[in-house]
């Protein structure tokens, strides 16, 4: 939204319109779907400052910068528990959603401890949305572009990690313009030394506990060894899960 606002401000300045008009437009209460930006665009069209083609150019550029913005409006539980695995299943139907009905003949002791199954490989999928923690407002209003997440050394937070219950993790980093994928084994997770105890139970995330659970906070730079292209996620899971 910041880029669009910057472009609109520049167009208003080029139009030579009185700045008081701009202030009135910005101060008027926004009522969905009549946003402040929508009113500004309508004014620019009405005064023939921009053509309809220019309007569509601005819209298409905005859509490209924000193609995953809707994921930031998703409720935390819905996003955390269902979006990631559904997304991977859509990309790679070769995976099987792990349920007792689906995998009981292969894995009779299954009790919901991992998300996906692939030829004997137990896979857990986690996703994290990258957003500014320095400002207030809705999650969507604070959503980072991929370049902003890198520039601010955003720490991706993956929690409820149970390396004893799966073989391979697929971690997804969600920015408003990009998705980033990391694939790592349970052994790799424990070797990186970033797995800390889960806040809700001080005994989780510790060696010696039958099923221990932990969380990590890691920057993209720290996750570099596990980075994979979207198209290669399936093959990397196969390779690491052998």
C-alpha positions as protocol buffer text, in pm:
chain_id: "A"
residue {
  index: 1
  type: UNK
  ca { x: 0 y: 0 z: 0 }
}
residue {
  index: 2
  type: UNK
  ca { x: 290 y: 237 z: 73 }
}
residue {
  index: 3
  type: UNK
  ca { x: 410 y: 214 z: -289 }
}
residue {
  index: 4
  type: UNK
  ca { x: 60 y: 286 z: -424 }
}
residue {
  index: 5
  type: UNK
  ca { x: 19 y: 583 z: -190 }
}
residue {
  index: 6
  type: UNK
  ca { x: 356 y: 716 z: -306 }
}
residue {
  index: 7
  type: UNK
  ca { x: 251 y: 684 z: -672 }
}
residue {
  index: 8
  type: UNK
  ca { x: -83 y: 856 z: -606 }
}
residue {
  index: 9
  type: UNK
  ca { x: 81 y: 1144 z: -420 }
}
residue {
  index: 10
  type: UNK
  ca { x: 318 y: 1193 z: -716 }
}
residue {
  index: 11
  type: UNK
  ca { x: 30 y: 1193 z: -965 }
}
residue {
  index: 12
  type: UNK
  ca { x: -160 y: 1452 z: -758 }
}
residue {
  index: 13
  type: UNK
  ca { x: 147 y: 1675 z: -750 }
}
residue {
  index: 14
  type: UNK
  ca { x: 186 y: 1642 z: -1126 }
}
residue {
  index: 15
  type: UNK
  ca { x: -180 y: 1735 z: -1174 }
}
residue {
  index: 16
  type: UNK
  ca { x: -127 y: 2069 z: -999 }
}
residue {
  index: 17
  type: UNK
  ca { x: -440 y: 2023 z: -787 }
}
residue {
  index: 18
  type: UNK
  ca { x: -473 y: 2230 z: -471 }
}
residue {
  index: 19
  type: UNK
  ca { x: -320 y: 2039 z: -177 }
}
residue {
  index: 20
  type: UNK
  ca { x: -628 y: 2116 z: 32 }
}
residue {
  index: 21
  type: UNK
  ca { x: -831 y: 1895 z: -203 }
}
residue {
  index: 22
  type: UNK
  ca { x: -592 y: 1607 z: -140 }
}
residue {
  index: 23
  type: UNK
  ca { x: -622 y: 1657 z: 237 }
}
residue {
  index: 24
  type: UNK
  ca { x: -1003 y: 1653 z: 219 }
}
residue {
  index: 25
  type: UNK
  ca { x: -998 y: 1327 z: 21 }
}
residue {
  index: 26
  type: UNK
  ca { x: -757 y: 1168 z: 268 }
}
residue {
  index: 27
  type: UNK
  ca { x: -952 y: 1277 z: 576 }
}
residue {
  index: 28
  type: UNK
  ca { x: -1291 y: 1155 z: 458 }
}
residue {
  index: 29
  type: UNK
  ca { x: -1396 y: 838 z: 636 }
}
residue {
  index: 30
  type: UNK
  ca { x: -1327 y: 522 z: 439 }
}
residue {
  index: 31
  type: UNK
  ca { x: -1626 y: 288 z: 416 }
}
residue {
  index: 32
  type: UNK
  ca { x: -1568 y: -47 z: 246 }
}
residue {
  index: 33
  type: UNK
  ca { x: -1538 y: -78 z: -50 }
}
residue {
  index: 34
  type: UNK
  ca { x: -1484 y: 299 z: -87 }
}
residue {
  index: 35
  type: UNK
  ca { x: -1126 y: 330 z: 35 }
}
residue {
  index: 36
  type: UNK
  ca { x: -914 y: 646 z: 47 }
}
residue {
  index: 37
  type: UNK
  ca { x: -700 y: 515 z: -240 }
}
residue {
  index: 38
  type: UNK
  ca { x: -1014 y: 439 z: -440 }
}
residue {
  index: 39
  type: UNK
  ca { x: -1138 y: 796 z: -395 }
}
residue {
  index: 40
  type: UNK
  ca { x: -801 y: 933 z: -502 }
}
residue {
  index: 41
  type: UNK
  ca { x: -804 y: 720 z: -816 }
}
residue {
  index: 42
  type: UNK
  ca { x: -1162 y: 824 z: -892 }
}
residue {
  index: 43
  type: UNK
  ca { x: -1063 y: 1191 z: -862 }
}
residue {
  index: 44
  type: UNK
  ca { x: -763 y: 1143 z: -1092 }
}
residue {
  index: 45
  type: UNK
  ca { x: -986 y: 972 z: -1349 }
}
residue {
  index: 46
  type: UNK
  ca { x: -1260 y: 1237 z: -1321 }
}
residue {
  index: 47
  type: UNK
  ca { x: -1011 y: 1519 z: -1375 }
}
residue {
  index: 48
  type: UNK
  ca { x: -851 y: 1326 z: -1663 }
}
residue {
  index: 49
  type: UNK
  ca { x: -516 y: 1334 z: -1485 }
}
residue {
  index: 50
  type: UNK
  ca { x: -482 y: 963 z: -1565 }
}
residue {
  index: 51
  type: UNK
  ca { x: -636 y: 747 z: -1836 }
}
residue {
  index: 52
  type: UNK
  ca { x: -816 y: 421 z: -1777 }
}
residue {
  index: 53
  type: UNK
  ca { x: -510 y: 241 z: -1914 }
}
residue {
  index: 54
  type: UNK
  ca { x: -296 y: 412 z: -1649 }
}
residue {
  index: 55
  type: UNK
  ca { x: -552 y: 313 z: -1386 }
}
residue {
  index: 56
  type: UNK
  ca { x: -524 y: -52 z: -1494 }
}
residue {
  index: 57
  type: UNK
  ca { x: -145 y: -29 z: -1494 }
}
residue {
  index: 58
  type: UNK
  ca { x: -152 y: 89 z: -1131 }
}
residue {
  index: 59
  type: UNK
  ca { x: -397 y: -189 z: -1041 }
}
residue {
  index: 60
  type: UNK
  ca { x: -192 y: -462 z: -1206 }
}
residue {
  index: 61
  type: UNK
  ca { x: 132 y: -342 z: -1044 }
}
residue {
  index: 62
  type: UNK
  ca { x: -41 y: -340 z: -705 }
}
residue {
  index: 63
  type: UNK
  ca { x: -179 y: -691 z: -758 }
}
residue {
  index: 64
  type: UNK
  ca { x: 169 y: -819 z: -848 }
}
residue {
  index: 65
  type: UNK
  ca { x: 319 y: -665 z: -533 }
}
residue {
  index: 66
  type: UNK
  ca { x: 41 y: -804 z: -313 }
}
residue {
  index: 67
  type: UNK
  ca { x: -57 y: -1142 z: -461 }
}
residue {
  index: 68
  type: UNK
  ca { x: -35 y: -1313 z: -121 }
}
residue {
  index: 69
  type: UNK
  ca { x: -178 y: -1028 z: 87 }
}
residue {
  index: 70
  type: UNK
  ca { x: -502 y: -1219 z: 146 }
}
residue {
  index: 71
  type: UNK
  ca { x: -308 y: -1471 z: 354 }
}
residue {
  index: 72
  type: UNK
  ca { x: -239 y: -1196 z: 608 }
}
residue {
  index: 73
  type: UNK
  ca { x: -613 y: -1151 z: 660 }
}
residue {
  index: 74
  type: UNK
  ca { x: -656 y: -1520 z: 741 }
}
residue {
  index: 75
  type: UNK
  ca { x: -731 y: -1606 z: 1104 }
}
residue {
  index: 76
  type: UNK
  ca { x: -417 y: -1727 z: 1287 }
}
residue {
  index: 77
  type: UNK
  ca { x: -557 y: -2072 z: 1363 }
}
residue {
  index: 78
  type: UNK
  ca { x: -682 y: -2124 z: 1007 }
}
residue {
  index: 79
  type: UNK
  ca { x: -354 y: -2008 z: 861 }
}
residue {
  index: 80
  type: UNK
  ca { x: -138 y: -2202 z: 1102 }
}
residue {
  index: 81
  type: UNK
  ca { x: -325 y: -2529 z: 1102 }
}
residue {
  index: 82
  type: UNK
  ca { x: -456 y: -2571 z: 748 }
}
residue {
  index: 83
  type: UNK
  ca { x: -320 y: -2333 z: 484 }
}
residue {
  index: 84
  type: UNK
  ca { x: 36 y: -2466 z: 461 }
}
residue {
  index: 85
  type: UNK
  ca { x: -46 y: -2832 z: 410 }
}
residue {
  index: 86
  type: UNK
  ca { x: -330 y: -2752 z: 167 }
}
residue {
  index: 87
  type: UNK
  ca { x: -91 y: -2535 z: -33 }
}
residue {
  index: 88
  type: UNK
  ca { x: 169 y: -2813 z: -56 }
}
residue {
  index: 89
  type: UNK
  ca { x: -99 y: -3067 z: -153 }
}
residue {
  index: 90
  type: UNK
  ca { x: -217 y: -2837 z: -433 }
}
residue {
  index: 91
  type: UNK
  ca { x: 139 y: -2801 z: -561 }
}
residue {
  index: 92
  type: UNK
  ca { x: 227 y: -3169 z: -525 }
}
residue {
  index: 93
  type: UNK
  ca { x: -65 y: -3416 z: -525 }
}
residue {
  index: 94
  type: UNK
  ca { x: 193 y: -3692 z: -476 }
}
residue {
  index: 95
  type: UNK
  ca { x: 175 y: -3620 z: -103 }
}
residue {
  index: 96
  type: UNK
  ca { x: -103 y: -3784 z: 100 }
}
residue {
  index: 97
  type: UNK
  ca { x: -279 y: -3592 z: 375 }
}
residue {
  index: 98
  type: UNK
  ca { x: -205 y: -3787 z: 691 }
}
residue {
  index: 99
  type: UNK
  ca { x: -525 y: -3917 z: 848 }
}
residue {
  index: 100
  type: UNK
  ca { x: -602 y: -4250 z: 1012 }
}
residue {
  index: 101
  type: UNK
  ca { x: -822 y: -4344 z: 717 }
}
residue {
  index: 102
  type: UNK
  ca { x: -556 y: -4251 z: 460 }
}
residue {
  index: 103
  type: UNK
  ca { x: -246 y: -4410 z: 606 }
}
residue {
  index: 104
  type: UNK
  ca { x: -359 y: -4669 z: 863 }
}
residue {
  index: 105
  type: UNK
  ca { x: -245 y: -4954 z: 640 }
}
residue {
  index: 106
  type: UNK
  ca { x: 104 y: -4801 z: 616 }
}
residue {
  index: 107
  type: UNK
  ca { x: 132 y: -4639 z: 959 }
}
residue {
  index: 108
  type: UNK
  ca { x: -115 y: -4803 z: 1200 }
}
residue {
  index: 109
  type: UNK
  ca { x: -1 y: -4601 z: 1503 }
}
residue {
  index: 110
  type: UNK
  ca { x: -75 y: -4260 z: 1345 }
}
residue {
  index: 111
  type: UNK
  ca { x: -224 y: -4017 z: 1597 }
}
residue {
  index: 112
  type: UNK
  ca { x: -211 y: -3682 z: 1417 }
}
residue {
  index: 113
  type: UNK
  ca { x: 156 y: -3615 z: 1489 }
}
residue {
  index: 114
  type: UNK
  ca { x: 247 y: -3510 z: 1132 }
}
residue {
  index: 115
  type: UNK
  ca { x: 69 y: -3356 z: 831 }
}
residue {
  index: 116
  type: UNK
  ca { x: 167 y: -3540 z: 513 }
}
residue {
  index: 117
  type: UNK
  ca { x: 288 y: -3883 z: 407 }
}
residue {
  index: 118
  type: UNK
  ca { x: 509 y: -3965 z: 109 }
}
residue {
  index: 119
  type: UNK
  ca { x: 628 y: -4321 z: 49 }
}
residue {
  index: 120
  type: UNK
  ca { x: 718 y: -4379 z: 412 }
}
residue {
  index: 121
  type: UNK
  ca { x: 836 y: -4022 z: 479 }
}
residue {
  index: 122
  type: UNK
  ca { x: 656 y: -3839 z: 758 }
}
residue {
  index: 123
  type: UNK
  ca { x: 629 y: -3469 z: 671 }
}
residue {
  index: 124
  type: UNK
  ca { x: 533 y: -3171 z: 887 }
}
residue {
  index: 125
  type: UNK
  ca { x: 442 y: -2839 z: 720 }
}
residue {
  index: 126
  type: UNK
  ca { x: 476 y: -2503 z: 895 }
}
residue {
  index: 127
  type: UNK
  ca { x: 416 y: -2152 z: 763 }
}
residue {
  index: 128
  type: UNK
  ca { x: 499 y: -1805 z: 896 }
}
residue {
  index: 129
  type: UNK
  ca { x: 389 y: -1463 z: 773 }
}
residue {
  index: 130
  type: UNK
  ca { x: 654 y: -1190 z: 753 }
}
residue {
  index: 131
  type: UNK
  ca { x: 539 y: -857 z: 895 }
}
residue {
  index: 132
  type: UNK
  ca { x: 668 y: -550 z: 1071 }
}
residue {
  index: 133
  type: UNK
  ca { x: 663 y: -572 z: 1449 }
}
residue {
  index: 134
  type: UNK
  ca { x: 757 y: -206 z: 1493 }
}
residue {
  index: 135
  type: UNK
  ca { x: 420 y: -54 z: 1404 }
}
residue {
  index: 136
  type: UNK
  ca { x: 58 y: -105 z: 1502 }
}
residue {
  index: 137
  type: UNK
  ca { x: -240 y: -190 z: 1286 }
}
residue {
  index: 138
  type: UNK
  ca { x: -371 y: -503 z: 1122 }
}
residue {
  index: 139
  type: UNK
  ca { x: -140 y: -783 z: 1016 }
}
residue {
  index: 140
  type: UNK
  ca { x: -219 y: -708 z: 650 }
}
residue {
  index: 141
  type: UNK
  ca { x: -122 y: -342 z: 692 }
}
residue {
  index: 142
  type: UNK
  ca { x: 215 y: -452 z: 834 }
}
residue {
  index: 143
  type: UNK
  ca { x: 286 y: -725 z: 579 }
}
residue {
  index: 144
  type: UNK
  ca { x: 638 y: -724 z: 437 }
}
residue {
  index: 145
  type: UNK
  ca { x: 749 y: -748 z: 78 }
}
residue {
  index: 146
  type: UNK
  ca { x: 1020 y: -1013 z: 46 }
}
residue {
  index: 147
  type: UNK
  ca { x: 1282 y: -739 z: 3 }
}
residue {
  index: 148
  type: UNK
  ca { x: 1157 y: -567 z: 322 }
}
residue {
  index: 149
  type: UNK
  ca { x: 1170 y: -892 z: 520 }
}
residue {
  index: 150
  type: UNK
  ca { x: 1533 y: -942 z: 415 }
}
residue {
  index: 151
  type: UNK
  ca { x: 1630 y: -580 z: 478 }
}
residue {
  index: 152
  type: UNK
  ca { x: 1482 y: -593 z: 829 }
}
residue {
  index: 153
  type: UNK
  ca { x: 1633 y: -937 z: 907 }
}
residue {
  index: 154
  type: UNK
  ca { x: 1285 y: -1065 z: 988 }
}
residue {
  index: 155
  type: UNK
  ca { x: 1292 y: -1374 z: 1210 }
}
residue {
  index: 156
  type: UNK
  ca { x: 1054 y: -1644 z: 1090 }
}
residue {
  index: 157
  type: UNK
  ca { x: 884 y: -1813 z: 1383 }
}
residue {
  index: 158
  type: UNK
  ca { x: 800 y: -2182 z: 1358 }
}
residue {
  index: 159
  type: UNK
  ca { x: 645 y: -2341 z: 1664 }
}
residue {
  index: 160
  type: UNK
  ca { x: 504 y: -2669 z: 1795 }
}
residue {
  index: 161
  type: UNK
  ca { x: 794 y: -2847 z: 1628 }
}
residue {
  index: 162
  type: UNK
  ca { x: 820 y: -3213 z: 1724 }
}
residue {
  index: 163
  type: UNK
  ca { x: 1128 y: -3356 z: 1551 }
}
residue {
  index: 164
  type: UNK
  ca { x: 1076 y: -3697 z: 1710 }
}
residue {
  index: 165
  type: UNK
  ca { x: 741 y: -3727 z: 1531 }
}
residue {
  index: 166
  type: UNK
  ca { x: 839 y: -3658 z: 1169 }
}
residue {
  index: 167
  type: UNK
  ca { x: 1125 y: -3711 z: 927 }
}
residue {
  index: 168
  type: UNK
  ca { x: 1120 y: -3392 z: 720 }
}
residue {
  index: 169
  type: UNK
  ca { x: 992 y: -3038 z: 772 }
}
residue {
  index: 170
  type: UNK
  ca { x: 867 y: -2806 z: 499 }
}
residue {
  index: 171
  type: UNK
  ca { x: 878 y: -2446 z: 619 }
}
residue {
  index: 172
  type: UNK
  ca { x: 709 y: -2172 z: 419 }
}
residue {
  index: 173
  type: UNK
  ca { x: 788 y: -1802 z: 455 }
}
residue {
  index: 174
  type: UNK
  ca { x: 497 y: -1585 z: 342 }
}
residue {
  index: 175
  type: UNK
  ca { x: 556 y: -1230 z: 216 }
}
residue {
  index: 176
  type: UNK
  ca { x: 293 y: -1026 z: 40 }
}
residue {
  index: 177
  type: UNK
  ca { x: 470 y: -1067 z: -293 }
}
residue {
  index: 178
  type: UNK
  ca { x: 650 y: -1399 z: -255 }
}
residue {
  index: 179
  type: UNK
  ca { x: 660 y: -1743 z: -94 }
}
residue {
  index: 180
  type: UNK
  ca { x: 990 y: -1889 z: 27 }
}
residue {
  index: 181
  type: UNK
  ca { x: 1047 y: -2259 z: 96 }
}
residue {
  index: 182
  type: UNK
  ca { x: 1291 y: -2439 z: 322 }
}
residue {
  index: 183
  type: UNK
  ca { x: 1320 y: -2818 z: 358 }
}
residue {
  index: 184
  type: UNK
  ca { x: 1512 y: -2973 z: 646 }
}
residue {
  index: 185
  type: UNK
  ca { x: 1521 y: -3305 z: 828 }
}
residue {
  index: 186
  type: UNK
  ca { x: 1443 y: -3355 z: 1195 }
}
residue {
  index: 187
  type: UNK
  ca { x: 1812 y: -3427 z: 1254 }
}
residue {
  index: 188
  type: UNK
  ca { x: 1912 y: -3102 z: 1081 }
}
residue {
  index: 189
  type: UNK
  ca { x: 1666 y: -2909 z: 1296 }
}
residue {
  index: 190
  type: UNK
  ca { x: 1824 y: -3038 z: 1615 }
}
residue {
  index: 191
  type: UNK
  ca { x: 2179 y: -2985 z: 1489 }
}
residue {
  index: 192
  type: UNK
  ca { x: 2135 y: -2615 z: 1408 }
}
residue {
  index: 193
  type: UNK
  ca { x: 2095 y: -2544 z: 1779 }
}
residue {
  index: 194
  type: UNK
  ca { x: 1802 y: -2303 z: 1741 }
}
residue {
  index: 195
  type: UNK
  ca { x: 1527 y: -2523 z: 1884 }
}
residue {
  index: 196
  type: UNK
  ca { x: 1405 y: -2366 z: 2207 }
}
residue {
  index: 197
  type: UNK
  ca { x: 1132 y: -2478 z: 2448 }
}
residue {
  index: 198
  type: UNK
  ca { x: 771 y: -2399 z: 2365 }
}
residue {
  index: 199
  type: UNK
  ca { x: 648 y: -2119 z: 2591 }
}
residue {
  index: 200
  type: UNK
  ca { x: 340 y: -2305 z: 2707 }
}
residue {
  index: 201
  type: UNK
  ca { x: 541 y: -2586 z: 2869 }
}
residue {
  index: 202
  type: UNK
  ca { x: 890 y: -2538 z: 3008 }
}
residue {
  index: 203
  type: UNK
  ca { x: 960 y: -2911 z: 2976 }
}
residue {
  index: 204
  type: UNK
  ca { x: 911 y: -2923 z: 2600 }
}
residue {
  index: 205
  type: UNK
  ca { x: 1199 y: -2887 z: 2359 }
}
residue {
  index: 206
  type: UNK
  ca { x: 1437 y: -3072 z: 2590 }
}
residue {
  index: 207
  type: UNK
  ca { x: 1626 y: -3393 z: 2529 }
}
residue {
  index: 208
  type: UNK
  ca { x: 1507 y: -3684 z: 2736 }
}
residue {
  index: 209
  type: UNK
  ca { x: 1138 y: -3605 z: 2704 }
}
residue {
  index: 210
  type: UNK
  ca { x: 952 y: -3878 z: 2513 }
}
residue {
  index: 211
  type: UNK
  ca { x: 794 y: -3640 z: 2262 }
}
residue {
  index: 212
  type: UNK
  ca { x: 952 y: -3300 z: 2296 }
}
residue {
  index: 213
  type: UNK
  ca { x: 816 y: -2988 z: 2134 }
}
residue {
  index: 214
  type: UNK
  ca { x: 997 y: -2665 z: 2056 }
}
residue {
  index: 215
  type: UNK
  ca { x: 1010 y: -2349 z: 1848 }
}
residue {
  index: 216
  type: UNK
  ca { x: 1263 y: -2154 z: 1644 }
}
residue {
  index: 217
  type: UNK
  ca { x: 1314 y: -1791 z: 1543 }
}
residue {
  index: 218
  type: UNK
  ca { x: 1540 y: -1773 z: 1236 }
}
residue {
  index: 219
  type: UNK
  ca { x: 1628 y: -1513 z: 975 }
}
residue {
  index: 220
  type: UNK
  ca { x: 1631 y: -1593 z: 605 }
}
residue {
  index: 221
  type: UNK
  ca { x: 2011 y: -1578 z: 613 }
}
residue {
  index: 222
  type: UNK
  ca { x: 2020 y: -1843 z: 885 }
}
residue {
  index: 223
  type: UNK
  ca { x: 1782 y: -2060 z: 683 }
}
residue {
  index: 224
  type: UNK
  ca { x: 1987 y: -2035 z: 361 }
}
residue {
  index: 225
  type: UNK
  ca { x: 2127 y: -2393 z: 379 }
}
residue {
  index: 226
  type: UNK
  ca { x: 1773 y: -2530 z: 354 }
}
residue {
  index: 227
  type: UNK
  ca { x: 1638 y: -2300 z: 81 }
}
residue {
  index: 228
  type: UNK
  ca { x: 1471 y: -2467 z: -218 }
}
residue {
  index: 229
  type: UNK
  ca { x: 1281 y: -2342 z: -521 }
}
residue {
  index: 230
  type: UNK
  ca { x: 909 y: -2412 z: -514 }
}
residue {
  index: 231
  type: UNK
  ca { x: 933 y: -2657 z: -804 }
}
residue {
  index: 232
  type: UNK
  ca { x: 1200 y: -2859 z: -618 }
}
residue {
  index: 233
  type: UNK
  ca { x: 1022 y: -2905 z: -284 }
}
residue {
  index: 234
  type: UNK
  ca { x: 892 y: -3255 z: -362 }
}
residue {
  index: 235
  type: UNK
  ca { x: 1227 y: -3382 z: -490 }
}
residue {
  index: 236
  type: UNK
  ca { x: 1409 y: -3237 z: -188 }
}
residue {
  index: 237
  type: UNK
  ca { x: 1168 y: -3409 z: 52 }
}
residue {
  index: 238
  type: UNK
  ca { x: 1230 y: -3737 z: -131 }
}
residue {
  index: 239
  type: UNK
  ca { x: 1606 y: -3686 z: -121 }
}
residue {
  index: 240
  type: UNK
  ca { x: 1623 y: -3589 z: 245 }
}
residue {
  index: 241
  type: UNK
  ca { x: 1364 y: -3842 z: 358 }
}
residue {
  index: 242
  type: UNK
  ca { x: 1552 y: -4148 z: 231 }
}
